[in-house]
Amino acid sequence: MVTPLHPGTTDLAGQVAIAQGVDSNVFQTTGADGSRLRHPAAFTSLESSAVFAIRGREDSSDVRLFARALQYEPLGPDFESRAARGGLSYRGSTRLDRRTTFITTLLGSVGSLQAARGTDAAASVIDPVSTRRSTWNVSGSETFSIETSRRTTVRILSGLDLVGTILETAPAGAARGRGLDLLVLRGRISALTRVDTRTFVESALLAERLHSGYTLARGDPASPSLGSIDGAAATATVSVARLVSRSTTALGTLGLTFAIPQFRQRSAIFPVASLGLVRIEDAWTFSALASIFYGLSQPRVGPGPTATVAAVFLGKPLSGPSRNLLDLIAEVGGQRTLAWVGANDGSSVTTGGGSLTARLALGRSVGLLVGYDGRATRFSPAGDAASVTYVRHLGFIGLSYAWSGLSGLSPLPTLVRPMPSPFSPL
């Protein structure tokens, strides 16, 4: 999280850390009889992160990056013993005049899924059939915001999501995919109206174009690829944000999506709804969201009705003289998608998990780093085929050397950002 900076302020925070831990299931393989063989391991990790923030009178920028390398010592079957992942995010806003602002966001990561954690915010969902993959993903958007009156702001957004596979070790005889897994192009226009000093109402239209470059018929792990999938969706929503206290905002959304999961096939209308809560304090933020919408949990299975819950805490939970003693990132969430595409029609992908990373200061620069990451993915094919499940628990402890400027930026390695509130500055 970024603690508010005074205009004209530049700040930097970062850390390097070494840790040791245990992973209960780095990856799993599939036997000829369909059984799953887990591969537990102890590991040593070296990781670093940095946050760079600038707050000017007319613009602001926030850059975050992390890198992580792991050396495994197998506790069961032998396997290749290294993995690495890194990521970067950027958010910047420029105020052209009193009414007009441009906002740019960019987030991406690359490397082994075995080295990813939920608190990275750029971790891809692990496929329970093919758990050894190296991937890349990029998300970006440009938003043009203009105050058309004292009460109304119009925002126009264009964005894209890209997900791809670099390397993959799949079960013997199974289809493999390298290259582009997913491309999503989106455009959104909204009008945000201030009803009173405590209430905003937003009306929005969202159009999305989806291309899945590599989709599998997951009822059979050795089945061939279904090839690419092209679809589209249009969503109309009305959202309300209500300031319930000085620092807490309640959010609600209702709408409808007209979806074409695959061109030249059936279309459908699906409801959209969400409830959320955002709390923003000087030293920490918390956000929670529950929603139903048209989306996907795993690009290789396809899109469909999706339900999700998520909660994130970022920052320094202690106050007073002990404020800088503890830095904390915690996230928990789950998601389920019912696929509507081809041979996967009627199949579902369920994901869930939680992550926690905490740094306890032992001195001015040295701290104790502890963490946990738990992930689970389950693919349930339509019909009588057996479900496939992947479960992993990971814990670690280590030492961290960190530095932070006067504003107290958290140096922990995360790209996670809290859910925005219309009552917060852009």
C-alpha positions in Angstrom: 0.0 0.0 0.0 1.1 3.6 -0.5 0.6 5.9 2.5 -0.6 9.4 1.3 2.3 11.6 0.4 2.4 15.4 0.5 2.4 17.2 -2.9 5.9 17.3 -4.3 7.1 14.2 -2.5 9.2 11.3 -3.8 9.7 8.2 -1.8 11.2 4.7 -2.1 11.0 1.5 -0.1 12.4 -2.0 -0.7 13.7 -5.2 0.8 15.9 -8.2 0.1 15.1 -11.4 2.0 16.3 -15.0 2.3 13.8 -17.6 3.6 13.4 -21.3 4.1 10.2 -23.3 4.0 8.3 -26.4 2.9 5.9 -26.8 0.0 3.5 -29.7 0.3 2.9 -30.1 -3.4 5.2 -28.2 -5.8 3.5 -30.0 -8.6 1.7 -33.3 -9.3 1.9 -35.9 -12.0 -0.7 -38.2 -13.4 -0.2 -41.9 -13.6 -1.4 -44.3 -16.3 -4.3 -45.3 -14.0 -5.3 -41.7 -13.4 -3.8 -41.4 -9.9 -2.1 -38.2 -8.8 1.4 -38.2 -7.4 2.4 -35.2 -5.3 5.9 -33.8 -5.2 6.6 -32.1 -1.8 9.9 -30.3 -1.2 11.8 -28.1 1.2 13.1 -24.9 -0.4 15.3 -21.9 0.1 14.1 -18.6 -1.5 15.8 -15.4 -2.3 13.5 -12.5 -3.0 13.5 -8.7 -3.4 11.0 -6.0 -3.9 10.8 -2.2 -4.3 8.1 0.5 -4.3 8.7 3.9 -5.8 6.1 6.6 -5.3 5.9 10.2 -6.6 3.1 12.6 -5.6 3.2 16.0 -7.4 0.6 18.8 -7.4 -0.8 17.7 -10.8 0.3 14.1 -11.2 1.3 11.0 -9.2 3.1 7.7 -10.0 3.5 4.4 -8.1 5.8 1.7 -9.4 6.2 -1.7 -7.7 8.3 -4.7 -8.6 9.3 -8.1 -7.1 11.5 -11.0 -8.0 11.7 -14.4 -6.4 14.0 -17.4 -6.9 13.6 -20.8 -5.2 15.9 -23.8 -4.9 14.0 -27.0 -4.0 15.2 -30.0 -2.1 12.7 -32.8 -2.9 11.1 -34.6 0.0 9.6 -37.3 -2.2 10.1 -38.1 -5.9 13.1 -36.3 -7.4 12.5 -33.4 -9.8 14.1 -30.3 -11.3 15.0 -28.2 -8.3 14.7 -24.5 -9.4 11.9 -22.0 -10.0 11.7 -18.2 -10.4 9.1 -15.5 -10.9 9.0 -11.7 -11.1 6.5 -9.0 -11.6 6.0 -5.2 -12.1 3.1 -2.8 -11.7 2.6 0.8 -12.5 -0.2 3.3 -11.8 0.1 6.9 -12.8 -2.3 9.8 -13.1 -1.9 13.2 -14.7 -4.2 16.1 -14.3 -4.4 18.1 -17.5 -6.6 20.8 -16.0 -9.0 21.3 -13.2 -11.5 18.9 -14.7 -9.5 16.4 -16.8 -7.3 13.5 -15.7 -5.6 10.6 -17.5 -5.0 7.4 -15.5 -2.6 4.6 -16.6 -2.3 1.2 -15.0 0.0 -1.7 -16.0 0.5 -5.0 -14.2 2.5 -8.1 -15.4 4.5 -11.1 -14.2 6.6 -13.8 -15.8 8.0 -17.1 -14.6 7.1 -20.5 -13.0 3.7 -20.9 -11.4 5.5 -22.9 -8.7 7.2 -19.7 -7.5 3.9 -17.6 -7.5 1.9 -16.7 -4.4 -1.5 -15.2 -4.0 -0.2 -12.0 -2.5 1.7 -11.3 -5.8 -1.6 -10.2 -7.4 -0.3 -11.5 -10.7 -0.4 -15.2 -10.0 -2.2 -17.3 -12.6 -4.6 -20.1 -11.7 -2.8 -23.5 -11.6 -4.2 -26.0 -13.9 -4.8 -29.3 -11.9 -4.0 -31.4 -15.0 -0.8 -29.6 -16.0 0.8 -28.1 -12.8 4.3 -27.5 -14.2 4.1 -24.4 -16.3 6.0 -21.2 -16.8 3.7 -18.3 -17.8 3.5 -14.6 -18.5 0.6 -12.2 -18.0 0.1 -8.5 -18.7 -2.9 -6.3 -17.9 -3.1 -2.6 -18.8 -5.6 0.2 -19.1 -6.0 3.9 -20.0 -8.7 6.0 -18.4 -9.8 9.4 -19.5 -11.8 11.2 -16.8 -13.5 14.5 -17.2 -15.8 16.4 -14.8 -18.7 17.5 -17.0 -20.5 19.3 -14.1 -20.1 19.9 -10.4 -21.8 16.6 -9.7 -20.9 14.3 -12.7 -17.7 12.8 -13.9 -17.5 10.8 -17.2 -14.8 8.1 -17.5 -13.8 6.3 -20.7 -11.5 3.3 -20.3 -9.8 1.0 -22.8 -7.8 -2.0 -21.6 -6.5 -5.4 -22.4 -5.4 -8.7 -20.6 -2.9 -11.1 -22.1 -1.9 -14.5 -20.7 0.5 -16.9 -22.2 2.5 -20.1 -21.6 6.3 -20.2 -22.1 7.1 -23.8 -21.0 4.8 -26.7 -19.9 5.3 -30.2 -18.7 2.0 -32.1 -19.3 1.0 -35.7 -18.6 2.3 -38.2 -21.0 0.3 -38.1 -24.3 -1.6 -35.0 -23.3 -1.9 -32.0 -25.4 0.5 -29.2 -24.7 0.2 -25.5 -25.4 2.8 -22.7 -25.8 2.1 -19.2 -26.8 -1.0 -17.1 -26.2 -3.6 -18.6 -23.9 -5.9 -15.6 -23.6 -6.5 -12.1 -25.0 -9.3 -9.9 -23.7 -9.9 -6.4 -25.1 -12.3 -4.1 -23.2 -13.9 -0.7 -23.5 -15.9 0.9 -20.8 -17.8 4.2 -20.5 -19.3 5.4 -17.2 -21.0 8.4 -15.6 -20.3 8.9 -11.9 -22.8 11.2 -10.2 -22.5 12.6 -6.7 -26.0 12.4 -5.2 -24.9 14.0 -1.9 -21.8 14.3 0.2 -22.0 10.6 1.1 -23.4 8.9 -2.0 -22.2 8.2 -5.6 -24.2 6.5 -8.3 -22.4 5.2 -11.4 -24.0 4.0 -14.7 -21.7 2.0 -16.9 -21.5 0.1 -20.2 -18.7 -2.4 -20.8 -17.9 -4.2 -24.0 -15.4 -7.2 -24.1 -13.9 -9.3 -26.9 -12.3 -12.6 -25.8 -9.9 -14.8 -27.7 -8.7 -18.0 -26.0 -5.8 -19.4 -28.0 -5.6 -22.8 -26.5 -8.6 -24.5 -25.0 -8.7 -28.2 -23.9 -11.5 -30.7 -23.6 -10.8 -31.3 -20.0 -13.0 -34.3 -19.5 -10.0 -36.4 -20.6 -6.5 -35.2 -19.7 -5.1 -36.7 -22.9 -7.8 -35.2 -25.2 -6.8 -32.9 -28.0 -7.1 -29.2 -28.0 -10.4 -27.7 -29.0 -8.4 -24.9 -30.7 -9.1 -21.3 -30.3 -12.3 -19.8 -28.9 -13.6 -16.3 -29.9 -16.5 -14.7 -28.0 -17.8 -11.4 -26.8 -19.9 -9.8 -24.0 -21.6 -6.5 -23.3 -22.6 -5.5 -19.8 -24.7 -2.7 -18.4 -24.5 -1.9 -14.7 -25.7 0.6 -12.1 -23.5 0.9 -9.0 -23.9 2.8 -5.7 -21.1 3.8 -3.3 -22.1 5.0 0.1 -19.7 6.6 2.6 -20.8 4.9 5.9 -18.0 6.5 8.0 -15.0 8.8 7.6 -12.9 5.9 6.1 -15.3 3.2 5.1 -17.3 2.9 1.9 -20.0 0.3 1.0 -20.4 -0.6 -2.6 -23.2 -2.4 -4.5 -23.7 -3.2 -8.2 -26.6 -4.6 -10.3 -26.7 -5.3 -14.0 -27.0 -7.6 -17.0 -24.6 -9.2 -19.4 -25.4 -10.3 -22.9 -22.7 -12.9 -23.7 -21.7 -14.9 -26.8 -19.3 -17.5 -25.3 -18.3 -18.7 -28.8 -19.3 -17.0 -32.1 -21.8 -18.9 -34.2 -23.1 -20.6 -31.1 -25.8 -19.8 -28.5 -25.9 -16.5 -26.7 -27.2 -15.9 -23.2 -28.2 -13.1 -20.8 -26.7 -13.3 -17.3 -27.2 -11.2 -14.2 -24.4 -9.2 -12.6 -24.4 -8.3 -8.9 -21.8 -7.5 -6.3 -21.5 -6.2 -2.7 -18.2 -4.7 -1.4 -16.7 -2.8 1.5 -13.6 -0.6 1.4 -11.8 0.9 4.4 -8.9 3.2 3.9 -6.8 4.4 6.8 -3.6 6.3 6.9 -1.5 3.2 7.5 -3.6 0.3 6.0 -6.4 -0.6 3.7 -9.0 -3.4 3.7 -11.3 -4.4 0.9 -13.9 -7.2 0.6 -16.0 -8.1 -2.4 -18.6 -10.8 -3.3 -19.9 -10.9 -6.9 -21.5 -12.9 -9.7 -20.7 -12.1 -13.3 -19.8 -13.5 -16.7 -16.1 -14.4 -16.7 -13.6 -17.3 -16.4 -11.4 -19.0 -13.8 -9.1 -20.9 -16.2 -8.6 -19.7 -19.8 -8.0 -23.3 -21.0 -11.5 -24.3 -20.0 -13.5 -21.3 -21.2 -15.9 -18.6 -20.0 -19.3 -18.8 -18.3 -21.2 -17.7 -15.2 -18.8 -16.9 -12.4 -19.1 -16.4 -8.7 -16.3 -15.0 -6.6 -15.5 -13.8 -3.1 -12.3 -12.0 -2.0 -10.8 -10.0 0.8 -7.4 -8.1 1.0 -5.6 -6.4 3.9 -2.5 -4.2 3.1 -0.3 -2.1 5.3 0.7 -1.6 9.0 -2.0 -2.9 11.4 -0.4 -1.4 14.5 -0.7 2.2 15.6 1.2 4.7 17.7 4.9 4.1 18.5 4.6 0.5 17.3 3.3 1.5 13.9 6.4 0.5 11.9 7.0 -2.7 13.9 4.8 -4.9 11.6 4.0 -4.9 7.9 1.3 -7.3 6.7 -0.3 -8.5 3.4 -3.2 -10.9 3.7 -5.6 -12.1 1.0 -8.3 -14.8 0.9 -10.7 -15.7 -1.9 -12.5 -18.2 -4.0 -14.0 -18.4 -7.4 -16.2 -20.9 -9.4 -16.9 -20.8 -13.2 -19.4 -22.9 -15.1 -18.0 -23.3 -18.6 -20.3 -22.8 -21.6 -17.9 -23.7 -24.4 -17.8 -26.8 -26.7 -17.0 -30.1 -25.0 -16.4 -28.3 -21.7 -20.1 -27.1 -21.6 -21.4 -28.0 -18.2 -17.9 -28.4 -16.7 -16.8 -26.2 -13.8 -13.5 -24.8 -12.4 -13.4 -24.0 -8.7 -10.4 -22.2 -7.2 -9.7 -21.0 -3.6 -6.9 -20.1 -1.3 -5.3 -17.6 1.0 -2.0 -16.0 1.5 -0.3 -14.1 4.3 3.1 -12.4 4.4 4.3 -10.6 7.5 7.4 -8.7 8.4 8.3 -8.1 12.1 11.0 -5.4 12.6 13.9 -6.7 14.7 15.8 -3.5 14.3 16.1 -0.4 12.1 16.6 -2.4 8.9 16.5 -6.1 9.8 13.2 -8.0 10.2 11.7 -11.5 10.5 9.8 -12.5 7.5 7.1 -15.3 7.8 4.4 -16.4 5.4 1.9 -18.9 4.3 0.3 -19.6 0.9 -2.5 -22.2 0.3 -4.0 -22.9 -3.2 -6.6 -25.3 -4.4 -8.0 -25.9 -7.9 -10.7 -28.4 -8.9 -11.9 -29.2 -12.4 -15.2 -31.0 -12.5 -16.0 -32.2 -16.0 -19.6 -32.6 -17.3 -20.9 -36.2 -17.2 -19.5 -39.1 -15.3 -15.7 -38.3 -15.7 -13.8 -38.0 -12.4 -12.9 -34.6 -11.0 -9.2 -33.5 -10.9 -7.9 -31.6 -7.9 -4.7 -29.8 -7.0 -4.0 -28.7 -3.5 -0.8 -27.0 -2.2 0.2 -25.6 1.2 3.4 -23.6 1.6 5.0 -22.0 4.7 8.3 -20.1 5.1 10.4 -18.1 7.6 13.4 -15.9 6.9 15.3 -12.7 7.4 14.7 -9.4 5.6 16.8 -6.3 5.1 14.5 -3.4 4.3 14.6 0.4 3.9 11.7 2.9 3.8 11.4 6.6 3.4 9.6 9.1 5.7 6.1 8.2 4.5 6.4 4.6 5.7 5.8 2.8 2.4 5.6 -1.0 3.0 8.5 -2.8 1.4 6.8 -6.2 1.1 6.9 -7.9 -2.3 3.4 -7.4 -3.7 1.6 -6.0 -6.6 -1.7 -6.1 -4.8 -3.8 -2.9 -4.7 -6.8 -2.2 -2.6 -10.2 -1.9 -4.3 -10.7 1.8 -5.3 -13.3 4.0 -3.6 -14.9 6.9 -5.4 -14.2 9.0 -2.3 -10.4 8.5 -2.7 -8.3 10.8 -4.9 -7.6 9.4 -8.4 
